[in-house]
Amino acid sequence: MVQIGVIGYGYWGPNIVRNFSAIDGAKVVMVCDQRSEALGSLKKAFPDIETTTSPEIILKSPRIDIIAIVTPVSTHFELAKKALINGKHVFVEKPFTDSSAQAKELIDLAEQKGLKIMVDHTFLFTGAVRKIKETIDNGVLGNIFYYDSTRVNLGLFQHDVNVVWDLAPHDFSIMDYLLKESPEALTANGIAHVNDMEDMAYITIYFPSKLIAHFNVNWLSPVKVRSTLIGGEKKMLSWNDVNVDEKIKIYDKGVNVENRESVYKLLVSYRSGDMYAPRIDNTEALKLECQYFIDCINSGETPINDGKAGFRVIKLLEACKESLKHRGKLIDLTKKPESVMI
């Protein structure tokens, strides 16, 4: 029986507790939160789970195998480091850490201890993302030309991170999982209207090939939009996560270049074929993710959303921060200090 301790029972913590508790061969034995009302709510839902206001009690408990850290990002590094030092596998909310240097330290420590890290990139386990991955890997879209993502809504404003660090980790982790190429450069433009944290931003990521990715993240939109367009040489795909019935649509649309001899003789024909919406598995993503982590611990498999995946997302977030500071300065992603290279 894999025994789990959870630190943090705020917005996302109840979902973590519920899903880990439902897994055969796993048991949530203790939850920590410094708010008595949060622990009172836990007791009503899960009366058999022990509670504490001290993280140290969970971190040092000899009967706990996994520590799930569901706290503000500023606390992730210290809590995860203590958990690893005490021999615990770590499940940590996104974003992984405050910096790539911190992420690298945790990755090295986990490898030294023979422990697993999983970063909670929940979207990788949605039926939609799994179907898109299958579609790309099977060559249905052909060579990818562009990746265009929009994640906007009104609020929720964060007090410790800007809109990029709050929303973009979702889309960066999805892009990192779906695309086989590593990005080489990035620009980010954004501005703060409500406080000193950027509340809207536009990010462009360049790849060694002609692939380009663009992200729109915004806390000030009057409507909620969760959409992604992926343009391929053969076909194109749209993903609307707000749409209940047809989240993914694949279009047999594109262009065919028939003559490249000169700009004057360039002949382009347009292709407009059928559209189809593949069936999507509606199993709760977090349920699959929690089960997957338990399976990885039991089998020794490395999770797809391990510390290194979290590190790659943090590198992009750091580059965004630097580019935002200089109003869209191009940041070279291939030149980083050796101390934080993976």
PyMOL commands that set and color helices and strands:
alter all, ss='L'
color gray80, all
select helices_A, chain A and resi 13-21+36-45+55-60+73-85+100-113+122-125+127-137+163-178+285-299+307-325+338-340
alter helices_A, ss='H'
color red, helices_A
select strands_A, chain A and resi 2-7+26-32+50-52+66-69+89-93+117-120+144-154+185-191+200-206+212-218+220-232+236-240+248-259+267-276+331-332
alter strands_A, ss='S'
color yellow, strands_A
deselect
rebuild
show_as cartoon
